[in-house]
Amino acid sequence: MAKKKDSEKGGGTIALNKRARHEYHIDERYEAGLALQGWEVKSLRAGRLNFGDAYALIKDGELYLFGAQITPLISTSTHVVADDRRTRKLLLHREEIDKLVGAVERKGYTLIPTALYWKNNKVKVELGLARGKQEHDKRASEKERDWNREKQRVLRSHNRDA
């Protein structure tokens, strides 16, 4: 039998949190599973997600995702009470959770979800261990991004001329 392609399996990125890279210095990244209900998975397949304001918190030694909005489909069953902003549990190994607890509580880091994607038909969240950027840091990263863009533009035009 032929292997299915990623697009047929439903692989790929569901959503990216671009604002996280602008607002925070992301030092480390972790992959976590996400405990979802059936209607939430269907809504994610339809692309009905808003997680720009989402963040992760540690409560009682467990990780939870707050602020992610998964809008229910109209075709969701009538007996299901859909709460689009409910708190969802993040699934990590105990050692990883302990390491994150230490970083958040002792070093003052924040846990920010940077991406949501499919992996082997399961929804995964990429969590970034992040520190907040100051205003001058944001300006410096914008300046660097603009410079890289300009540099690429010059290189492209130079390669065409040659």
C-alpha positions in Angstrom: 0.0 0.0 0.0 1.1 3.5 -0.7 1.8 5.9 2.2 -0.6 8.7 2.7 0.7 12.2 2.2 0.6 14.7 5.1 -2.2 16.7 3.4 -4.3 13.6 3.2 -3.7 12.7 6.9 -4.6 16.3 7.9 -0.9 17.1 8.7 0.5 20.6 8.9 0.1 23.8 10.8 -3.2 24.8 12.1 -2.2 28.2 13.4 0.8 30.3 14.3 1.1 32.9 17.0 3.1 35.6 15.3 2.5 38.1 18.0 4.4 35.9 20.5 7.7 36.4 18.5 7.1 40.1 18.5 6.2 40.4 22.2 8.7 37.9 23.8 12.2 36.5 23.6 11.6 32.8 23.2 14.4 30.8 24.8 13.3 27.2 24.6 10.5 25.4 22.8 8.5 22.3 24.0 6.0 20.1 22.2 2.8 19.3 24.2 -0.3 17.4 23.5 -3.7 19.0 23.9 -6.7 17.3 25.5 -9.6 18.1 23.3 -13.3 17.2 22.9 -14.6 15.8 19.6 -16.3 19.0 18.5 -13.1 20.9 19.1 -11.2 18.6 16.8 -13.8 19.1 14.0 -13.6 22.9 14.5 -9.8 22.8 14.3 -10.0 20.9 11.0 -12.3 23.6 9.7 -9.7 26.2 10.9 -11.9 27.9 13.5 -9.3 28.9 16.0 -8.1 32.1 17.6 -5.2 31.8 20.0 -3.4 35.1 19.8 -4.3 35.8 23.4 -3.6 32.3 24.7 -1.1 31.5 27.4 -0.2 28.4 29.6 -0.3 28.3 33.4 0.8 25.7 35.9 -1.8 24.8 38.4 -1.4 21.9 40.9 1.5 20.5 39.0 -0.4 20.3 35.7 -0.2 22.6 32.6 -3.3 24.2 31.2 -4.0 26.4 28.1 -6.0 29.5 28.8 -7.5 32.0 26.4 -7.5 29.8 23.2 -10.8 30.2 21.4 -12.1 27.3 19.3 -15.4 28.4 17.8 -17.9 25.5 17.5 -19.3 24.5 14.2 -23.0 25.0 13.6 -23.3 21.3 13.0 -22.2 20.5 16.5 -24.5 18.1 18.2 -27.4 19.7 20.1 -26.7 17.8 23.4 -23.1 19.1 23.6 -22.7 22.4 25.5 -19.8 24.0 23.7 -17.6 26.4 25.7 -15.3 28.0 23.1 -12.9 29.5 25.7 -12.7 26.6 28.1 -9.4 25.7 29.9 -7.7 22.8 28.1 -5.1 20.5 29.6 -1.7 20.3 28.1 0.0 16.9 28.1 3.7 16.7 28.8 6.1 14.3 30.6 6.5 14.8 34.3 10.2 15.8 33.9 9.3 18.5 31.4 6.6 19.8 33.6 9.0 20.0 36.6 11.6 21.8 34.5 9.0 24.3 33.3 7.7 24.8 36.9 11.2 25.7 37.9 11.7 28.2 35.1 8.4 29.9 35.6 8.4 30.2 39.3 12.1 30.8 40.0 13.3 32.6 36.9 10.2 34.6 36.0 9.5 33.1 32.5 6.2 32.9 30.8 4.7 30.0 28.8 3.4 31.1 25.5 1.9 28.9 22.8 3.7 29.7 19.5 2.1 27.2 17.1 -0.7 24.6 16.9 -0.3 21.7 14.4 -1.2 18.2 13.5 1.2 15.4 14.2 0.1 11.8 13.5 -3.5 12.9 13.6 -3.1 14.4 17.0 -3.1 18.1 17.9 0.2 19.4 19.3 1.0 22.8 20.8 4.5 24.3 20.6 5.1 26.1 23.9 7.8 28.7 24.1 9.6 29.5 27.4 9.6 33.2 27.0 10.7 36.5 28.6 8.9 39.8 27.8 10.6 42.2 25.4 11.2 45.8 26.3 10.1 48.5 23.8 13.6 49.1 22.5 14.1 45.3 22.0 11.0 45.3 19.7 12.4 48.2 17.7 15.7 46.5 17.3 14.1 43.3 16.1 12.0 45.3 13.6 15.1 47.1 12.4 16.9 43.8 11.9 14.0 42.2 10.1 13.8 45.3 7.7 17.6 45.1 7.1 17.4 41.4 6.3 14.6 42.0 3.8 16.5 44.9 2.2 19.6 42.7 2.0 17.7 40.0 0.2 16.2 42.5 -2.2 19.7 43.8 -3.1 21.1 40.3 -3.5 18.2 39.3 -5.8 18.6 42.3 -8.0 22.4 41.8 -8.1 22.0 38.2 -9.1 19.7 39.1 -12.0 22.2 41.6 -13.3 25.1 39.1 -13.3 
